[in-house]
Amino acid sequence: MATENEKETVKNFEEKVRKDLMDFLKYKGAVDEHLPECPDVEEKWGEIGRAYLPDGAREFQDYPVVSLGWMMFIGMAMAYYWDTDWEANSKRNDYYEQLRDKDGYDNLDDTVVKGLLGYEGEAAEKIIELVAECASRVYSLLSHEPVEPGTEAAFGSYIAALHQLYLAGMCMELNALGYHMTPFNPASMN
């Protein structure tokens, strides 16, 4: 069981990852200053994280950037499911398995970007590259975090990183779908 100090370390790390990802995605123009929120998709994180963890943790040893980046694609897919038919999609509990099993774990990027979201050519390449950049940034943060490998804090930091990548993917796709969170301005109403 994690100590209070380990829990605080993980909490601080997760905030560092969130800030880094969102600042980077804003810089790249992939999200707006005010990030979209989607509690429905956020609530699914627990079950998706649990389903993904066996594959993600296994792959992290040899392919850490892939292990991290795939979760961002899953967040994008969840935003798409929410936008298209959440009434039906919210009842499912096999989101990750369906995505993974379509073309295999190794092809999850293409399954989401091309197969589900329908991006092709240069647009698909740009999204895949942006996710890879995000995952590389997060891996760098993880690598430089002063936690002992194999500890509760290290495991918690990995899960925190996945959580923030999931949310970043959700925000990025919601933005791409046209959900722009701008402040309400009553003066603009006529």
Disulfide bonds with the S-S distance in Angstrom:
none
